[in-house]
């Protein structure tokens, strides 16, 4: 029996809701949801910030990409904290840092490109919530329910929808800098709920030496999982941060309308994440991922040919549906292979996803500035999805014959 199943305290065939601790699952979702809302908030605000500060396309791309990169790197730190001090305490510390950072930015104002980058680093702590919320929830559930538990907690990706829906309109009403202060209100409410609802699972692994946390990196499987997530989650968060800029530049939409279009795309990707976990539980994470990479590559490669808003929007929705499914599928596989190192592996895999998002968001900005078109950025990322598909076909038989068979769980 794995550590996850032991910690759940339930028979392997018990129902999902009876096998874990639902208040913690809800708390993990709320924390993740609001953290993701502010993590990508510079994307929906980018048109207003750019007009105010006179940013170039490359600067806009970097501005929305820096929180993604900072979140990627900080996920490793949070993964270490989860295994040493527990996910609940690590989450509380991260939330306080984000609330304090946003409040300070609102109070003092952000008046330069350098200031936006500094704010982006602070927002990285919100993006790093990934490495806390998922182990906080998943440690309560046995292997056969890991996909659903991590999918439901991971549906906090939907926080990006909230940012796209409300940030542009609030910026029109009160100014974009005021939105930073307003965001502190829901964050504080969730922090209060989290403090009372979240509970660490009783099966926390014993603290290890610092070097021991990086033992998974000695295995090829860890690097493969990181690479696959850099495409699925990297595509999701990179698009979530960049689409407001794309829609305003490519189709000359107002920031508010661009936010609505972005929200539709992001909602699709967020909604299917738990479905991706459940699908992977049913047919196996490998088979689910293979379908994901094919669909995502075709949709992203088709975006540059879309000459109408409706066509582009349809392709982005399809891409986000695939990428969201892929996010849930990867994290059905991670705990099956690395159940004893789930905290640090969540951080490492999440870091890879964030780096993928940083690449996509920044490359779209540089592509626009250097070539006058976003097309090269989309083509290259579609190519990365194809490369991931080829790599997955290369390793799938070995996975199924070794750790998949040992765990007795469909992969």
N, C-alpha and C positions, 0 to 999 in steps of 0.2 A: 504493500500500500504506500502511496506517495505521501509526502508531508502535507500536501494540500488536502488529501482525503482524510488524513488523520485529524487535521485541525478542524475540519468541518464537523466532526463528531456525528456523522450520519452514515448509514449504510450506503454502499456505492450506488444502489438502484433507487434511492429515495428521490422524491420530487424536488424540483429545483428550489422552490420557496421554502421547503422544510429542511433543506440541506445546509443552509447558511444563516447569516444574520442580516435580515433585510434593512434595519435602520442604518447599518454601516454602508450597505450598498447604496441607499438613497443619499446618505451624506457624501459618499464618494462621488456620486453623479453630480450633486449640486455644486460641490467644490470644483470639480473638473469643468462643469458647464460655465460657471462665472469666471473661472481662471482663463478658459479659452476665449471668453467674450473679450476680456481686456488684452489678452495676448495678441490678438489680430486687430485691435481697435485702430491702429495707425493706418490700416488698409482703407477702411471706409472713410476715414478722415483725410486720407492722402490728397484728394483733389483740393480740399479747402486749405490744408497746410501748404501744399505746393503753390497755390495762388498767393497765399500770404507771404511765404518766404522766398518765392521765386526759384523753385527747385528745377533742375534738369531731369530728363527721363531717367538717367542713370542714378541720380540722387534719390528720386522717388523709389526706384527699385531697391536701392540699398536701405532706405529708411524702413520700408515694410519688411525687408529681409532680416535686418539685424535682430529684432525680437525672436525670430525663428532660430537663428544661429545661437543666440545667447541661451534660449530655452533648450536647445540641443545639448550644449555643453553642461548646463546646470542640471540636466537630467541625470548625468552620471553622479554628480554630487548628491542629488536627492536619492538616487538609488543606494548610495552608501549610507546616507542618513537613515533611510528606511530600515536597513538591516541592522543598524547599530542602536538607534534610539526609538524605532518603531514608526510606522507610517502616520499615526494620528499626530504625534508630536511634530514630526517633520512637516506635515501639512499645515499645522498651526503656525509654525515659524515662517513658512513660505507666504502664507496669506497676510501675515502682519507686514512683511517686507513690501509686498505689492501694494497694499492699502496705503502704507506710509509713503511709498514712492510716488504714487499717483496724486496723493493729497499735496505733497511737496511741489510736484510739477504744476498742479493747478494753482497753488498759492503763489509760486514764484514766476510762473509763466515760462513757456518754451518759445524762444525768440530767434533761434538759429538752427541750421542743419545739424551742427554738432550737438545741440540740445536734443534734437529728435533722436539722434543715435544714442545719447546717454539714457534717454527715456526708454529706448528700445531694449537696452541692457536690463533695466529694472523690470520691464515687462517679460523678459526672459524667465524670471522666477515664476510667473504665471504659467508660461508654457511648460516649465519643468514639473508642473503639477501632475503631468502624465505618469512620472515615475513614482508618484505617491498614491494617487487615487486608485490605480489599477491593482497594485499589491494589497492596498488597504481592503479592497473588496474581495479580490481573488483568493486570499489566504483562508477565507471562510468556506470555500466551496471545493468539492471533490473533482477529480479529473473530468468525469463525464459532463460536468456542468461549467467547466472553465470557460468554454467559448461564450456561453450565454452570460455568465457573471462579468467577464471582462468586456463583453460587448455592451452590456447595459451600462456599466460604469463608464466605458469609453464613449458612450453616446453623448457624453459631455462635450464632444466635438460640436454639438448643436449650439454651443455658446457663440460660435462664429456667426450663426444666423442672427442672434440678438444684436451683435455688433453691427452687422450689415443692415439690419432693419431700422435700428433706432439711432445709431451714432450720426449718420448724415443729417437726419431731420433735426436732432437736438443741436447739431452744429449750426444749422441755419437759424434756429430760434435763439440760441444763447452764445454762439461762438464756439469754435472747436476746442479752445483751451478749457472752457467750462465743462465740456463733456468729460474731461479727465477727472474733475472733482465730482461730478454727478455719478460716475462709475463707482466711487467709493461707497455709495449708499447701499446698493445691492450686495456688494462685496462684504460689507460689515454685517448685514443680515445673515448671509450664508455662513460667515465665520461663527456667529452666535449659534446657529443651528448645528453646524458641524461639531462644535465643542460639546454639545449635549448628545448627539446621535451617534457619532463615530466611536467605534470600539476596536482596539487591536485584537486580532485573532490570537488564540492561546498557543498556536503552533509556531511562533516566531523562531527562526533559526538562531543558534548561539552565535554571538559576535565572533568574527574571524579577524585575522591579521589583515592589514590593509592590502597587502599583496595578494592575499587569497581571493579578494573580490574580483580580481581580473583573471582568475584561472580560466573562466569560460572562453576568454579570447585566445587560449591555446588550442581551441577546437575549431575546425573548419565550420561546423554547424552554426556556431555563434555568428561568424562573419557572413554566412549565407543568409541567415535570418535578418541580420542588420541590413544587408544589401536589398533584400526584398522589401523591407519596411521603408527604406529610403525612397523607394519608388511609390509605394501605395500611400503612405502617410505624407511623404514629401510632396507628392502631387496634390494631395488634398489640401494641406495647409499652404502650400505655395500658391495654389489657385485662389484659396480663400483670401489671402493677403493681396493678391495682384489683380483680381477681377474688377474691383472698383476702378482701378487705373485703366485697365483694358477697355472697359465699357465707356468710360468718359473720353478716352483718347480715340478709340477706334470708331465709335458710333455717336460721339458727341452728346451723350446723355448727361442730364443733370446729376450731381452727386447723389441726390435722393433716389432717382430712378436707377442709377447704377447700383446703389445699395440694395434696392428691391430685387434686381436681377441677380446680384451676387447671393442674396439670401436664398433665392430659389435654388440655385446651384448647390450651395453649402448645405441647405436643408436636406436635399436628396442624399448627399454623401453621409451626413450625420445619421439620418433615419435608418439607413441600411447597415450601419456598423454592427448592431446586435444581431441583425439578420445574417450578416456575414459570419459571425461567430457561431450562430445556430446552424447555418448551412455547412460550415466546416465540421461541426460536431456530427452532422448527418452523413456527408459524403467524403469528408476528409479535407484538411487544410490545403494539401497539395493540389488536389483536383480543383478546389475553389479558386486558388491563386492562379492556376493556369488559365482559367476562363477570364479572370480579372485582368491579367496582363494583355490578353488578346483584345478585349473590348477597350481598355484604356488606350492602348497604342493606336487603334483605329480611330477612336474619337478625337484624340489630341492631334493626330496627323491630319484630320479633316478640318480642324478649326481654321487654319489659314485659307482654306478654300471657301469658307462661309462668308458670303458677301451681304448677308442680311442679319439683323439682330436675332430674328427668330431661329435661323439656322445655327448661328453661333451659340445661342442659349441652349438649343436642343442638344448640341454636341457636348457642351460643358456639363449639362445635367447627366448625360449618359456616362461621361468620363468620371464624374463625381460619384455616381451610383457604383461604378466598378471599383473606384479607389476606396470608397467607404466599405464595400464588401471585403476588399483586400485587407483593410486595417483589422477588421474582426477576424479574418482568416489567419493572418500571421500570429495573432495573439491567442489563437486556439492551439497553435503549434508550440509556442515558446514554453508554456508551463509543462507540456508533455516531455520536452527534452531537458529543461533546466528547472525542475520543480524546487530543488534545494537552493537555487540561486535566483529565484524569481525576482527579488528586489533589484539586484544589480543588473540582471539581464533586461528587466523592464527599462532601466535607465540607459543601458547600452543600446538596445534596439530603438528606444525612443530618441536617443541622441542621433542615431543614423537617420531616422525619419526627419528630424529637425534639420539636419544638414542637407537632406534632399530638398526640403522646402526652401531653405536659404538659397540653394543653387537655382531652383526654378524661379523664385521671385526676383532674385538679382539678375539672372540671365535674361529674363524678359525685359527688364529695364535697360540693360546694356545693348540687347539686340535692337530695341527701338531707337536708342540714341545713335548706334553705329550704322545700322542698315536702314533705318526709317520704318522698320516693320517688326512686329512681334513674332513673325513666322519662324525664324531660326530657332528661337527658344522652344517653341512648341514641337518642332520637328526633332530636335535633339532629345527632348524628354520622352517623346514617343519611341525613339530609338532605344532609350534606356529601358523602357518597358519591354521591348522585344528582347533585349539582352537578358533581362531578368527571367523571361519566359524560357529562353534557351538554357540558362543556368539551372532553373528549377527542373527542367526535363533531365538534366545531367545528374542531379543529386537525388531525385525522388525514389529511385529503386533502392538505393543504399539506406535512405531514411526508413522506408517501409520494412526493410529486412532487419534493421538493427533496433533503434530505439522505439520505433513505432510498434514493432512486434512485441518488444519487451514490456511496454506499458499496456498493451492490449487495447489501445484506443485508436480509432480510425484516424489516419493522417493522410 
